[in-house]
Every structure is written in structure tokens, then in C-alpha cells.
Amino acid sequence: MRRRILLLVVGMTTLVVLAFAIPLAVLIRHTVYADALTSLRTDTSKIGLYLRSADAAKTSDDITSYLASISDGRRVSVQLPDGSVLGTSPPGDVAELPDASGGSGEPDGGPGFGGRGGPPDAALVSWQGGRLSQLVVPEPSFRGGFYVVRVFASDGELHSGENGWWLLLSGAALALLAIGVLAGEVMTRRIVRPLVETAATAQQLSAGDTTARAPTDGPGEVADVGHALNRLADRIDELIAEERETVADLSHRLRTPLTALRLDAEALRDPTEAERVGGHVSALERMLTAVIHAARRPQREGRMPSCDASAVVAERVAFWSALADDQNRACTLTRPPAPLLVRAGAEDLAAALDALLENVIAHTPEGTAFAVSLTPTPTGARLEISDDGPGLPRSEPVRGRSDRGSSGLGLDIARRCAESAGGAMHLGSSATGGAAIVLDLGAP
Amino acid sequence: MVQVLLVEDDAAIRTALTRALRDQGHVVSAVGSGMPALSAAVEQKPDVVLLDLGLPDIDGADVLSMLRAVSDVPVIVATARDDESSMVRLLDLGADDYVIKPFTAAQITARIRAVMRRTGRTDEDPVITVGGLTIDTRSYEVTVDGRPVELARREFELLLALARRAGEVVTKRDLLSEVWQLAWGGSDRTVDVHLSWLRRKLGETAAAPRYLHSVRGVGVRLAAPTDPV
């Protein structure tokens, strides 16, 4: 968009500059040419007046030096009554020139001095790719002879005065263009910056960050887009909240029929059947609780949950240490002394660690040592739970997957915690061949 | 024998719970909405009211407020909501205890017993003694050989559940149901870890038990140290 606006500005400025510059150029060319012609005739007349002045007899040298002073790069000559020529003759054969007193050769002005004492009047003719100004001046001594004054300038010389103007005109045009581009750039930036930020906000929103908001400080229309996007984001927030509330509410309502089911299951006469049906009811109940828990998560922890993993790990390991002691299990805890923030709620992280520690205790013989280590990583933190037990079974649906109480949803709880914290869970072996479960947790 | 007024709009729960509570020796009268509940509470003067919050005519919380205006009968609220704010609100409104759906008949019975005990409406001795261990169920105080023991709520409930059946092996399933309200869910390890804490605080270990004896594969038994193990 920036490029297009700039192109538009350059195009418009060029058009405006051309609209003024072309007539101006024609005018300048015409004026300069007309001035040059006037100067040509004036100078011819001046020479005529000089020759005609009777103050003193003029030598050839006088005339030559006068001609040099007035020539200004043009060919200036005087043909004396005896036919000899002083100064620089015009190009071509002057014999072919029309008679200065008239005839062919398109005389532009009067033929010359008519002896009336008036101002000398030069005749202009087109000659050899230029213009020739010619004037016939009678000898001052009235001997009947004539001087013929000729001043010639080529077309190039006649137009040479234009160059300065051309330079000025193109300078002005370029300056105008530069100002236009500069103004366009400033304006474009003002429009484009909030637009780019608004687009980035839309991308953040679509990536799931509903806290993102667009800037509203740009030009009116762009600010309106920002406002509209922010209202949309607010509305999305509300809708998500409403949706979550609906889910939680529905799940709550399901607990009433579930209670009836549970009471009926309890009342079954056959204890095996009662336990089996009761187990199903419990599984259903756990799922329902998980749904409510998930729906209420943002309300509970905010949209971006975070906690000090170091404190949570210390607290949970201390909790399980009593059982570890009773079972003669050596328990090693390694953690940074300083707080280590991760992108998970304290409750979720504690539940994940509980599930993993519970798995260790449930699936390794008493007396088996285990270790919990929390280390900072460039992306957040790494929580590793390893034991000296027999290791994980080979097949993937690892222990803890059963929905029958004992180890709960074990690894699933831990995996969900790691994934919602922007990390992942890895299963492996400890140095002693036991199980090692690693949770990578992202930083908030 | 406790006279229970059950206020529950769901017919299935009402029938099942009435049957279960009667099986346990309680006298139960059941109503399905708020207004009959209020009149029954005044006329029948039950020992305890079990109140469901979702009633068709009046909101359960309003029934609770109205009931509190005319009677100080212990009220246990049955609710589907387990968030802290609703619990606090209910207790503020005058509920004596709450139970979260889905509950079992055993949980209800345990709650009824606890409420009766707390409000002094039971013939049961409020102080349970097992050897040198005494548990005061009103003040929540526990002493071992005269030395006070600080217990967390779950630990206290666990100890109480065992003490009330002193000498009997109590299964972990029963404990999960009674103490954690997890009838078939929950993990045995949850019971184990709390038992370990309880042992620590009572000054014993699994290897050298005094009061708490694990019976492998069955459950736990609380007995005085002099009792034969």
C-alpha cells in the first residue's frame, strides 16, 4: 500500500508540474528568442548610428574595434563603400543576399536609413540556419556611398539564453516532486503504521491471544478499524466466557442425574455389579469434573496462567516425602533457589507432578529411589521425574492410562499440563534404567 | 435414629436417597419443592434438613434463608457447584455443611453424623479415646498421651473415620468415599500419603506402628498400642 500511495503521489505531482511547466517552457522559448532578435536589430542600429555619426572620420581600426566590442559572439560585419568588409562576415556568400534596400530575402523591417535622421531601422532575414540583421547606412560625407552593416546569429545562439531558464525550471520541477514524495511518505507512514499494527493484532487474535488490542491513535478511518477490531475482540472474549459458563453450567446440571445413578448403583444387590456400575459412574464423574475444571480455568487462573514452578515443586515433593519415607524411598529434589516462572497454573502443575509421583509410588517397588529435578531452560523450565525402578513398559499406552482410579489419568494429566504450557512431555529412561519423564514447560 | 427432612426435586434421587437413608436406620420424610419444605421443617421439627439447591418453586438459597429465620435445625446443602465462592455463600447463608453431587448414601450419612455431633444433637460421646489417643470431635483437638497434635483438616477427618471404627480394618475405598467423597474414584496413594503424614504427626512410622496399622491389600486399622496387632 505504501508503494502505491507513493506512486500515486509521484504521478499526481508530475502531472501538476507538467501542466505548469509546458506552457511556461513555450513562453520562455518564445520570449528568449524574441529578446535575442530585438537585441540583434538594436545592435545593428547601434552600429549604423555609430557609422553615421559625423563627429570624426573613422578609421578601419576604429570600426573594427567597435564591432568587436558589440559582437557578443555573433558575426558582425560592415561592408565599406569600396566593397571591403570589416569584422566577421555572415556565413555563405553575401552576394546572394537580397539587397539591403529591399527585394527578396523577406526584409522584416524598413530598408535602412532614409536620410531623414530618424533611428536606423534594420531589416531581418532568415539566412544560413540563423537570422541576419542588415542595415544600409549612407556615408556621412554624402559622397553617395553606403555602408552595409550585417549582424548574424545562428539559431543556436538565438536560443542560448534559454539554458539558464531550463535549468531553473527543471530544478523547480524536481524540488516540487521531492517535496511531494516526502509529504507522501510522511502521510503514508501515518496511515500505514497503525494499519500494520492492526493487522498484527488481528493475527494475534486469530492465533488465540484474545488479550491483543489494536492501536486507536491513527487517522480517523484507521482508528475506526482499530476500535471495531477491539470491539470484536471484546465480543469474542464475552462469547468464549459465555460458552465456557454454559459448558460449566450444563456439566453441573449433569451431576444431578449422576447422583441418582450413583445412589441406584449403590443399591444394587450384587456387590460385583454395584462396583462395576459404580466404577463407570466414577469415570463419568471424573470426566465431568475435568470438563468443569477446564471450562473454569480462565476464570480461575486468568487468561495467561503462570506460577513459580520452583515453589510448587518444592511443596509437592515435601507432601509426598512422608509416604516416600514410610516406604524407605530415597527422594532427591534439585531445583533453582530463585523463583522460576512457567506458563501453567499452580494447581495444574501440582496436579501433573502429583500424578507423576503417584505413578512412581504405584508402579515401583517400595524402597525404590526417585529424583525430581527442575532446571531453567532457554524457553522456560524442564521438570524431570526419574526413578530407579524397572522402567516404562514398551507399548505406548503407558501406565496411568487406565480410567480406573489407582493412578488416575496419570500421564495424560502431565501431558496436558506440559502442552498447555507451550511445551511437551517426553518419556525415557533414567541413568539406572528406570523411568524418566520430562516435562518441558514454556515461560509465561 | 435421626429424623431427616429431605428436600429434593429430582424424583429419582429422592426415592434412592430415601431408601438408602432408611436402610441406615434414619426416619426420612421427603418433599419435592421449597414451600412444602418450609412447612414440614416447622411442623415436623426434623433433626436435620438435607436441602437441594435446585428447587422448582423457590431457589434453594432462599429456602435456606427463610428456614434460618424460623428454625435453627442443622441444614446440609446438596449442590452441584463445587467452586469456593458458592460454598462460602451457602455457609454464610446459614448452611451447616454441604455435600457435592454426585454423592453416595454413605457420604450423606457421614455428614449427617458430623453435623449432629457438631451441633450437640447426638448421644455419641464427643470425645473418642483409643489408648492414649483422644479426639475431640467438637473442638477438633487431638492429643496423643496428653501431647497436642496439629492436624490438617483431611488428616483429622481420616483419623476420625478410623477412630470411629477403632479395631476394625477400614478399606481405602471406604476412606476415599467417606473422607474424600470419592466413592470409586481417587487413588489409594492419596490415602497412603495422608496416612504417612498422620503417622509422622502421631510420632510413629510404617515400620514401627503404634496406632495406625496397614493391613496389606485390605486397608488400615486404628488400634491402641496395647491391642494385639
Boltz contact constraints between the chains, C-beta under 6 A:
constraints:
  - contact:
      token1: [A, 252]
      token2: [B, 80]
      max_distance: 6.0
  - contact:
      token1: [A, 252]
      token2: [B, 81]
      max_distance: 6.0
  - contact:
      token1: [A, 255]
      token2: [B, 80]
      max_distance: 6.0
  - contact:
      token1: [A, 255]
      token2: [B, 101]
      max_distance: 6.0
  - contact:
      token1: [A, 255]
      token2: [B, 102]
      max_distance: 6.0
  - contact:
      token1: [A, 256]
      token2: [B, 10]
      max_distance: 6.0
  - contact:
      token1: [A, 258]
      token2: [B, 102]
      max_distance: 6.0
  - contact:
      token1: [A, 259]
      token2: [B, 13]
      max_distance: 6.0
  - contact:
      token1: [A, 259]
      token2: [B, 101]
      max_distance: 6.0
  - contact:
      token1: [A, 259]
      token2: [B, 102]
      max_distance: 6.0
  - contact:
      token1: [A, 260]
      token2: [B, 12]
      max_distance: 6.0
  - contact:
      token1: [A, 260]
      token2: [B, 13]
      max_distance: 6.0
  - contact:
      token1: [A, 260]
      token2: [B, 16]
      max_distance: 6.0
  - contact:
      token1: [A, 262]
      token2: [B, 102]
      max_distance: 6.0
  - contact:
      token1: [A, 263]
      token2: [B, 16]
      max_distance: 6.0
  - contact:
      token1: [A, 263]
      token2: [B, 17]
      max_distance: 6.0
  - contact:
      token1: [A, 264]
      token2: [B, 16]
      max_distance: 6.0
  - contact:
      token1: [A, 266]
      token2: [B, 104]
      max_distance: 6.0
  - contact:
      token1: [A, 266]
      token2: [B, 105]
      max_distance: 6.0
  - contact:
      token1: [A, 278]
      token2: [B, 184]
      max_distance: 6.0
  - contact:
      token1: [A, 279]
      token2: [B, 184]
      max_distance: 6.0
  - contact:
      token1: [A, 282]
      token2: [B, 184]
      max_distance: 6.0
  - contact:
      token1: [A, 282]
      token2: [B, 185]
      max_distance: 6.0
  - contact:
      token1: [A, 285]
      token2: [B, 102]
      max_distance: 6.0
  - contact:
      token1: [A, 286]
      token2: [B, 185]
      max_distance: 6.0
  - contact:
      token1: [A, 322]
      token2: [B, 196]
      max_distance: 6.0
  - contact:
      token1: [A, 322]
      token2: [B, 197]
      max_distance: 6.0
  - contact:
      token1: [A, 322]
      token2: [B, 200]
      max_distance: 6.0
  - contact:
      token1: [A, 323]
      token2: [B, 192]
      max_distance: 6.0
  - contact:
      token1: [A, 323]
      token2: [B, 193]
      max_distance: 6.0
  - contact:
      token1: [A, 323]
      token2: [B, 196]
      max_distance: 6.0
  - contact:
      token1: [A, 326]
      token2: [B, 196]
      max_distance: 6.0
  - contact:
      token1: [A, 326]
      token2: [B, 206]
      max_distance: 6.0
  - contact:
      token1: [A, 358]
      token2: [B, 187]
      max_distance: 6.0
  - contact:
      token1: [A, 358]
      token2: [B, 189]
      max_distance: 6.0
  - contact:
      token1: [A, 361]
      token2: [B, 189]
      max_distance: 6.0
  - contact:
      token1: [A, 362]
      token2: [B, 189]
      max_distance: 6.0
  - contact:
      token1: [A, 405]
      token2: [B, 185]
      max_distance: 6.0
  - contact:
      token1: [A, 405]
      token2: [B, 186]
      max_distance: 6.0
  - contact:
      token1: [A, 405]
      token2: [B, 187]
      max_distance: 6.0
  - contact:
      token1: [A, 406]
      token2: [B, 187]
      max_distance: 6.0
  - contact:
      token1: [A, 408]
      token2: [B, 187]
      max_distance: 6.0
